[in-house]
Amino acid sequence: MGQDKNISFKEMVPKEERQREKFKQKFWRGVVHLFVWIGIAVLYYIAFSFFFDTPLEYKMKHSTRKLEQQYDSLSARYEMIEQVLYNVIDRDEQVFNALFESDPYNFDSEFEKKRWENYEELLNKSNKELGTEFFEKLKQLEKQCSEHLYTVATLEQTADSLKQQIANIPAIQPVINKDLTLLTASYGMRMHPFYKILTAHQGVDYTVSEGSRVFATADGRVKDVLTKNTTSGKTVIIDHGNGYETTYCHLGKIYAKRGERVKRGDIIAQSGNSGLSLAPHLHYEIKHNGMRVDPIHYFFMELNYEDYQKIIRIAQTGMQSFD
């Protein structure tokens, strides 16, 4: 019995139990070591990423710095171009003031101002007022539509009866003016460039460079070619029949000959600066039954309604003629 007392508790535990306990201890020790190493690896990666860049990060940062430099360069160029543009606008206004003794008309700002005023006015109206105004305008539009339909029918009848005469009515601009910006002085009372007094300007002026093509605005016969040193300079006069006659002044080289038949769109001359002229330009006139009329209403083959309204506004801004 004495020997049995000396047997340890460890020896009393079965061998299989001891092996399982050792395995558990080793397993959990391994799990702990694994998490420790994972934590160390994560901390190492964080520290490494904080102080050093991966190749991909380095490439991206380099690309970002390059884009920032390009952006700064483009911003500087934009500011420089914007400043140059403002200088050009200022010089253009000064030239306009010097030539026409008036401020240039800003169509965009005037249109925007009017549009916002109309918008604010609509916001201040009630739904009932808006409805009433809508129906009133609808009635007006219906009335205008019926009137326009009647006018169109009348015009169609007139056009059918005048088919042979349409080609003899001035209906285009005498120069290429797609942007409508070349017309600088219109029909009416305008400031004379040399005498500095208001005089009757009985045509329209186009600021075109010397050598620009000048076209016949309708079919007709060249009535006269004036090349003597007069205030109107070198001039071509075309008789279109039906009471219409067009005059082209301050020309350079003239191609048309007296008595020659011309068609609408034929090149009859080059623009110039002959005669009493402030700068190279073309002065264009239309006569109907011996009376000078406003040529701006005779561009209907080229201009739609919006372009017609635009060229009317442009013509109203020029207060000084070139001849």
C-alpha positions in Angstrom: 0.0 0.0 0.0 2.9 2.3 0.7 4.1 1.9 -2.8 0.7 2.6 -4.2 0.6 5.9 -2.4 3.8 7.0 -4.1 2.2 6.6 -7.5 1.7 10.2 -9.1 -1.6 11.5 -10.3 -0.1 11.9 -13.8 0.5 8.1 -13.9 -3.0 7.5 -12.8 -4.4 9.3 -15.9 -4.7 7.1 -18.9 -2.1 7.4 -21.7 -4.8 8.4 -24.3 -6.1 11.2 -22.2 -2.6 12.6 -21.8 -2.0 12.5 -25.5 -5.3 14.3 -26.2 -4.4 17.0 -23.6 -0.9 17.4 -25.2 -2.6 17.7 -28.7 -5.0 20.3 -27.5 -2.2 22.3 -25.9 -0.1 22.1 -29.1 -3.1 23.0 -31.2 -4.1 26.1 -29.2 -0.5 27.1 -29.0 -0.2 26.8 -32.8 -3.4 28.9 -33.2 -2.1 31.6 -30.9 1.3 31.6 -32.8 -0.6 31.8 -36.1 -2.6 34.8 -35.0 0.5 36.4 -33.6 2.3 36.0 -36.9 -0.7 37.2 -38.8 -0.8 40.3 -36.6 2.9 40.8 -37.1 2.5 40.5 -40.8 -0.4 43.0 -40.9 1.5 45.4 -38.8 4.5 45.0 -41.0 2.4 45.5 -44.1 0.8 48.7 -42.6 4.2 50.0 -41.6 5.7 49.2 -44.9 2.8 50.8 -46.8 3.0 53.9 -44.7 6.7 54.5 -45.3 7.1 52.8 -48.8 5.0 52.7 -52.0 4.2 49.6 -53.9 5.1 49.7 -57.7 1.4 50.2 -58.5 1.0 53.0 -55.9 4.2 54.6 -57.1 3.0 54.6 -60.7 -0.4 56.0 -59.7 1.2 58.8 -57.6 3.6 59.6 -60.5 0.6 59.8 -62.9 -1.3 62.0 -60.5 1.6 64.4 -60.1 1.9 64.6 -63.9 -1.8 65.3 -64.2 -1.6 68.0 -61.6 1.3 69.6 -63.4 -0.6 69.5 -66.7 -3.7 70.9 -65.0 -1.6 73.8 -63.6 -0.1 74.4 -67.0 -3.5 74.4 -68.7 -5.0 76.7 -66.1 -2.1 79.2 -66.6 -2.7 79.0 -70.4 -6.4 79.4 -70.0 -5.9 82.5 -67.8 -3.5 84.0 -70.4 -5.9 83.3 -73.3 -8.8 84.8 -71.3 -6.8 87.9 -70.6 -5.8 88.2 -74.3 -9.5 87.7 -75.2 -10.6 90.5 -72.9 -7.9 92.8 -74.4 -9.2 92.0 -77.9 -12.7 92.8 -76.8 -11.6 96.1 -75.3 -9.7 97.0 -78.4 -12.7 96.0 -80.6 -14.9 98.3 -78.5 -12.4 101.1 -78.9 -12.2 100.7 -82.7 -16.0 100.5 -82.8 -16.3 103.7 -80.8 -13.7 105.4 -83.0 -15.4 104.4 -86.3 -19.1 104.7 -85.4 -19.0 107.0 -82.4 -21.3 104.6 -80.4 -21.0 101.7 -78.1 -21.3 98.2 -79.6 -24.6 96.4 -79.1 -24.5 93.3 -76.9 -27.2 91.1 -78.3 -26.6 88.2 -75.9 -26.8 90.2 -72.7 -29.9 92.1 -73.9 -31.6 88.9 -74.9 -30.7 87.2 -71.5 -31.9 90.2 -69.6 -35.3 90.3 -71.3 -35.7 86.5 -71.0 -35.0 86.6 -67.2 -37.4 89.6 -66.8 -40.1 87.6 -68.5 -39.4 84.6 -66.3 -39.5 86.6 -63.1 -42.8 88.2 -64.2 -44.3 84.7 -64.8 -43.2 83.5 -61.4 -45.1 86.3 -59.7 -48.4 85.4 -61.3 -51.0 83.0 -59.9 -52.1 79.9 -61.7 -55.4 81.6 -62.6 -53.6 84.6 -64.1 -51.2 82.2 -66.0 -54.2 80.2 -67.4 -56.0 83.4 -68.5 -52.9 84.7 -70.2 -52.3 81.4 -71.9 -55.8 81.3 -73.4 -55.6 84.9 -74.5 -52.3 84.3 -76.2 -53.7 81.1 -77.8 -56.6 83.1 -79.2 -54.1 85.7 -80.6 -52.0 82.9 -82.1 -55.1 81.3 -83.8 -56.0 84.7 -85.2 -52.5 85.3 -86.4 -52.3 81.8 -88.0 -55.5 82.5 -89.9 -54.1 85.8 -91.1 -50.8 84.2 -92.1 -52.6 81.5 -93.9 -54.6 84.1 -95.9 -51.3 86.0 -96.5 -49.5 82.9 -97.7 -52.4 82.0 -100.1 -52.3 85.6 -101.5 -48.5 85.4 -101.9 -48.8 82.0 -103.6 -51.2 83.5 -106.1 -49.0 86.5 -106.6 -45.9 84.3 -107.0 -47.6 82.2 -109.6 -48.5 85.3 -111.6 -45.0 86.7 -111.2 -42.9 83.5 -111.8 -41.2 85.1 -114.8 -40.4 88.2 -112.9 -39.0 86.6 -109.6 -35.5 86.2 -111.1 -35.4 90.0 -111.7 -36.1 91.0 -108.1 -33.1 91.6 -105.9 -33.2 88.8 -103.4 -29.6 88.0 -102.1 -26.8 89.9 -100.5 -24.1 91.3 -102.9 -21.3 89.7 -100.9 -20.7 86.5 -98.9 -22.0 87.3 -95.4 -23.0 84.0 -93.8 -22.5 85.2 -90.2 -24.3 88.5 -91.0 -21.5 90.5 -89.3 -20.2 92.4 -92.4 -23.2 94.7 -92.6 -22.1 97.8 -90.6 -24.3 100.7 -91.8 -27.9 100.5 -92.8 -30.4 102.6 -94.7 -31.5 105.9 -93.0 -30.0 108.9 -91.3 -26.4 108.1 -90.5 -23.3 110.1 -89.3 -21.1 111.1 -92.3 -17.5 109.8 -91.7 -15.9 113.0 -93.1 -18.4 115.8 -92.5 -19.5 114.5 -89.0 -23.1 115.4 -89.6 -26.2 113.4 -90.0 -26.9 112.7 -93.7 -29.3 110.4 -95.6 -27.6 107.1 -96.2 -29.6 105.6 -99.0 -28.1 102.1 -99.0 -26.2 99.6 -96.9 -22.4 99.3 -96.3 -20.5 96.0 -96.1 -17.0 96.1 -94.5 -15.2 93.7 -96.8 -11.6 93.6 -97.6 -10.4 94.8 -101.0 -10.7 92.1 -103.7 -13.8 90.4 -102.2 -16.2 89.1 -104.8 -19.3 91.2 -105.5 -22.4 89.4 -106.9 -25.4 90.5 -109.0 -28.4 90.2 -106.7 -30.9 89.5 -109.5 -31.0 88.9 -113.3 -30.7 92.0 -115.4 -28.7 94.1 -117.8 -25.7 96.2 -116.9 -27.0 99.8 -117.3 -23.8 101.6 -116.6 -20.2 101.2 -115.5 -18.6 104.3 -113.9 -14.9 104.3 -113.6 -14.3 108.1 -113.2 -13.0 109.6 -110.0 -16.3 110.4 -108.3 -17.4 110.3 -104.6 -19.0 106.9 -105.2 -15.8 105.6 -106.8 -16.0 102.8 -109.4 -19.6 101.9 -109.7 -21.8 99.3 -111.5 -25.5 99.9 -112.1 -27.8 97.0 -113.1 -31.3 97.4 -114.5 -33.4 94.4 -113.5 -36.7 95.4 -115.1 -40.0 95.5 -113.2 -38.9 98.9 -111.9 -35.8 97.5 -110.0 -32.3 98.8 -110.2 -29.3 98.0 -108.1 -26.1 100.0 -107.6 -22.7 98.8 -106.4 -20.2 101.5 -105.3 -16.5 101.9 -104.2 -15.5 98.9 -106.3 -12.0 97.8 -107.2 -11.7 95.7 -110.4 -14.9 95.5 -112.5 -15.7 92.5 -114.6 -19.2 93.5 -115.9 -19.5 95.5 -119.1 -22.1 98.0 -120.1 -25.1 96.4 -121.9 -24.1 92.8 -120.7 -26.8 90.5 -119.4 -26.1 89.0 -115.9 -27.7 86.4 -113.8 -28.3 86.4 -110.1 -25.1 85.3 -108.4 -22.8 86.3 -111.2 -19.5 87.9 -110.1 -19.6 91.5 -111.5 -16.7 93.1 -109.7 -14.3 93.0 -106.7 -14.8 95.3 -103.7 -12.4 98.2 -103.3 -11.8 101.5 -101.6 -12.3 103.9 -104.5 -14.0 107.3 -104.3 -14.8 109.1 -101.0 -14.5 106.1 -98.7 -13.4 105.8 -95.1 -12.2 102.2 -95.4 -12.5 99.3 -97.9 -16.2 98.5 -98.2 -19.1 98.0 -100.6 -22.0 100.4 -100.7 -25.1 98.7 -102.1 -28.4 100.4 -103.1 -31.8 99.3 -104.5 -34.2 101.5 -106.5 -37.8 100.6 -107.1 -39.7 102.7 -109.6 -37.1 105.4 -109.2 -37.2 105.6 -105.4 -34.4 104.2 -103.2 -35.6 101.5 -100.8 -34.0 99.8 -97.8 -32.0 96.8 -99.3 -32.1 95.0 -96.0 -35.7 93.8 -96.9 -34.4 92.2 -100.1 -32.3 89.3 -98.8 -35.2 86.9 -98.4 -33.7 84.1 -100.5 -30.8 83.9 -98.1 -32.3 84.6 -94.7 -34.8 82.8 -92.6 -36.9 84.7 -90.0 -34.3 84.5 -87.2 -31.5 85.7 -89.5 -33.7 88.5 -90.8 -34.4 89.7 -87.2 -30.7 89.4 -86.4 -29.5 91.4 -89.4 -32.1 94.1 -88.6 -30.7 94.5 -85.1 -27.1 94.5 -86.4 -28.0 97.2 -88.9 -29.6 99.4 -86.2 -26.3 99.6 -84.2 -24.3 101.3 -86.9 -24.7 105.0 -86.6 -21.9 106.0 -89.0 -21.6 105.2 -92.7 -18.3 104.5 -94.5 -19.1 107.0 -97.4 
